[in-house]
Every structure is written in structure tokens, then in C-alpha cells.
Amino acid sequence: MLTIIKLVKNKIYLSNEEIIDVNPDIIHEYKLRQGDDITDKYTDVLLASIKNKAIFYIYLKPRTSYELISKLKAKYTNIDLINEAVMYMKECGYIDDVDYALSYILTHSNSRQKNYFKLMQKGIKKADIDLAYTDVPENTEEDQLEKEIAKLKENKIELPKIILKLTRKGYEYSKIKKVIDKMK
């Protein structure tokens, strides 16, 4: 038997020593009161709580599904309900890894290789990153290279050092050479 020991503002303290964050809507929807037996509606309350927390995390900043799952795992232990909540977020359009990757690519002036690395660290699959790159304008990387080269030339850095710096950043040598030749 699972009972509510204490109900304080936005937290429910249960007899199994679990604490669930809830909002007033959940309390009202499930008619939760101190001393109630919630054994039969425990999973529903927990799922609603996980969904609300997921929406809150997404509200704070855009996240990948991997990042959201990691955040929710830190707060909740029921993996099945976490996965169900994340699937719900995907179905509602709150999470889309391809959109996230596209947005990241367009807002970060990194090389393609570095973007792949950073996005894969965020848990996005290579196929999703490839799909995002199909929507990126073709000359984006060349434009970034032109800006980088112009900035480095302003600082009076020699051409071999410019090439070295840019290859360290992950740009391909052939593309660097092509842009430098085009700028001459």
C-alpha cells in the first residue's frame, strides 16, 4: 500500500520514502490528499510529474532526447516512464534531434567535423546529423572559412600559420586552400 504521508506545495511525500514533484494541476486532476492510498494511480501521477518536469527542462533551453533523458534520470528512477514521457515530447514536437542539429550547425561557426563531434556528444545520431546537413546551405562552411581567414589576416598572421590554425579547428585542407585562392 502506497500512501501520501505529506503534501507540501509542489511535493508529495510517499510512504516508500519517495518524493514526487507535482504541480497544482496534478494534485487537482488526481484529487490527491494527505493520507490517500495512491497505489492504483501511482504510475499515472508519476508519469504526469515526469512530463511536467520534461516540459520545464525544455522550457529552460532546447535539448536533445539524450540530454532530456539524462536530466530526467537524475531526478526519477523509473526508466520506462521516462522513455514514455520522452516519446510523448517527440510526438508533440517538443523534441526533434534533427531540428536541434540544424539549429546548432547554423548558429555555431565550427567546421563540419567539429559540429559532428559536438552533436554526437549531445547524443544525436550520425544519421540525424547527416539529415540536418542536407538542409544547410552549401556555401555555409566556405563563408565561415572566409570570415576566419579575413580575421586572421587582419591580425597579420602568415599564411602557413593560418592554414595550420584552421586545420586544427577541423577544416579540410583542400577547402582552406580553395577559399584562400578565391580570396586572392
C-alpha positions as CSV (number, residue, x, y, z in Angstrom):
1,M,0.0,0.0,0.0
2,L,1.4,3.4,-1.1
3,T,0.1,6.4,0.8
4,I,0.7,10.1,0.8
5,I,2.4,10.9,4.1
6,K,2.7,14.7,3.4
7,L,1.5,17.0,0.7
8,V,3.5,20.3,0.7
9,K,3.1,22.9,-2.0
10,N,4.6,21.1,-5.0
11,K,5.9,17.9,-3.4
12,I,4.3,14.7,-2.4
13,Y,6.0,12.6,0.3
14,L,5.1,8.9,-0.1
15,S,5.2,6.0,2.4
16,N,8.0,4.4,0.4
17,E,10.2,7.4,1.2
18,E,9.9,8.7,-2.4
19,I,9.3,12.4,-3.1
20,I,7.5,13.4,-6.2
21,D,7.4,16.9,-7.6
22,V,3.9,17.8,-8.7
23,N,2.1,21.0,-9.8
24,P,-1.3,22.1,-8.6
25,D,-2.9,20.7,-11.8
26,I,-1.7,17.2,-11.0
27,I,-3.0,17.5,-7.4
28,H,-6.4,18.7,-8.6
29,E,-6.6,16.2,-11.5
30,Y,-5.9,13.1,-9.4
31,K,-7.6,14.6,-6.2
32,L,-4.6,14.0,-4.1
33,R,-4.9,14.4,-0.3
34,Q,-2.7,13.6,2.6
35,G,-3.3,10.1,3.8
36,D,-4.7,8.9,0.5
37,D,-3.8,5.4,-0.9
38,I,-2.4,6.1,-4.4
39,T,-1.3,2.6,-5.2
40,D,-3.6,2.3,-8.2
41,K,-2.8,5.8,-9.6
42,Y,0.9,6.0,-8.7
43,T,2.2,5.4,-12.2
44,D,-0.2,7.9,-13.7
45,V,0.8,10.6,-11.1
46,L,4.5,9.8,-11.7
47,L,4.1,9.9,-15.5
48,A,2.3,13.3,-15.3
49,S,5.1,14.5,-13.0
50,I,7.8,13.4,-15.4
51,K,6.1,15.0,-18.3
52,N,5.8,18.3,-16.5
53,K,9.4,18.2,-15.5
54,A,10.4,17.4,-19.1
55,I,8.5,20.4,-20.3
56,F,10.1,22.6,-17.7
57,Y,13.6,21.4,-18.8
58,I,12.8,22.1,-22.4
59,Y,11.4,25.5,-21.5
60,L,14.8,26.3,-19.9
61,K,16.7,25.5,-23.1
62,P,16.4,23.3,-26.2
63,R,17.6,19.8,-25.5
64,T,18.2,16.6,-27.4
65,S,16.4,13.5,-26.4
66,Y,19.6,12.1,-24.9
67,E,20.1,15.3,-22.8
68,L,16.5,15.2,-21.6
69,I,16.7,11.5,-20.7
70,S,19.9,12.2,-18.7
71,K,18.3,15.1,-16.9
72,L,15.2,13.1,-16.0
73,K,17.2,10.1,-14.9
74,A,18.9,12.3,-12.3
75,K,15.5,13.0,-10.8
76,Y,13.5,9.9,-11.4
77,T,14.3,6.2,-11.3
78,N,11.5,4.6,-13.5
79,I,13.2,4.3,-16.9
80,D,10.1,3.0,-18.6
81,L,8.1,6.1,-17.6
82,I,11.0,8.4,-18.6
83,N,11.1,6.8,-22.0
84,E,7.4,7.1,-22.4
85,A,7.5,10.8,-21.4
86,V,10.3,11.5,-23.9
87,M,8.3,9.7,-26.6
88,Y,5.4,11.9,-25.8
89,M,7.6,15.0,-26.1
90,K,8.7,13.8,-29.5
91,E,5.2,13.2,-30.7
92,C,4.1,16.6,-29.6
93,G,7.1,18.2,-31.4
94,Y,8.9,19.5,-28.3
95,I,12.0,17.4,-29.1
96,D,13.4,16.9,-32.6
97,D,17.1,15.9,-32.8
98,V,17.3,16.8,-36.5
99,D,16.0,20.3,-35.9
100,Y,18.3,20.7,-32.9
101,A,21.3,19.6,-35.1
102,L,20.3,22.0,-37.8
103,S,19.9,24.9,-35.4
104,Y,23.3,24.1,-33.8
105,I,25.0,23.9,-37.2
106,L,23.6,27.3,-38.3
107,T,24.4,29.1,-35.0
108,H,27.9,27.7,-34.3
109,S,30.7,28.7,-36.7
110,N,32.6,25.4,-36.4
111,S,33.9,23.1,-39.1
112,R,31.7,20.2,-40.2
113,Q,34.0,17.8,-38.3
114,K,33.8,19.7,-35.0
115,N,30.0,20.0,-35.4
116,Y,29.7,16.3,-35.8
117,F,31.8,15.7,-32.7
118,K,29.9,18.2,-30.6
119,L,26.5,17.0,-31.7
120,M,27.4,13.3,-31.2
121,Q,28.5,14.3,-27.6
122,K,24.9,15.6,-27.2
123,G,23.6,12.1,-28.1
124,I,22.5,12.9,-31.7
125,K,22.9,10.0,-34.1
126,K,25.1,10.4,-37.2
127,A,22.2,9.8,-39.5
128,D,20.3,12.7,-37.9
129,I,23.3,15.0,-38.3
130,D,23.6,14.0,-41.9
131,L,20.0,14.7,-42.4
132,A,20.4,18.2,-40.8
133,Y,23.4,18.9,-43.1
134,T,21.2,18.3,-46.1
135,D,19.2,21.4,-45.1
136,V,22.3,23.6,-44.5
137,P,23.1,25.9,-47.4
138,E,26.1,24.6,-49.4
139,N,28.4,27.6,-49.1
140,T,28.0,28.0,-45.3
141,E,31.3,26.4,-44.4
142,E,33.1,28.4,-47.1
143,D,31.6,31.6,-45.8
144,Q,32.8,30.7,-42.3
145,L,36.2,30.0,-43.7
146,E,36.3,33.3,-45.4
147,K,35.4,35.1,-42.2
148,E,38.0,33.2,-40.2
149,I,40.8,33.8,-42.8
150,A,39.9,37.5,-43.1
151,K,40.0,37.8,-39.3
152,L,43.4,36.1,-39.1
153,K,44.8,38.2,-41.9
154,E,43.8,41.3,-40.1
155,N,45.9,40.1,-37.2
156,K,48.8,39.9,-39.6
157,I,49.2,36.2,-39.3
158,E,51.2,34.5,-42.0
159,L,49.5,32.2,-44.5
160,P,51.1,28.9,-43.3
161,K,50.1,29.7,-39.7
162,I,46.5,30.5,-40.9
163,I,46.3,27.1,-42.7
164,L,47.7,25.4,-39.6
165,K,45.2,27.1,-37.3
166,L,42.2,26.3,-39.5
167,T,43.2,22.6,-40.0
168,R,43.5,22.3,-36.2
169,K,39.9,23.7,-36.0
170,G,38.8,20.8,-38.2
171,Y,38.5,22.4,-41.6
172,E,39.7,20.3,-44.6
173,Y,43.0,21.4,-46.1
174,S,41.5,21.4,-49.6
175,K,38.7,23.7,-48.6
176,I,41.0,26.1,-46.9
177,K,43.3,26.2,-50.0
178,K,40.3,26.7,-52.2
179,V,39.0,29.7,-50.2
180,I,42.4,31.3,-49.9
181,D,42.9,31.0,-53.7
182,K,39.4,32.5,-54.2
183,M,40.2,35.4,-51.9
184,K,43.5,36.4,-53.7
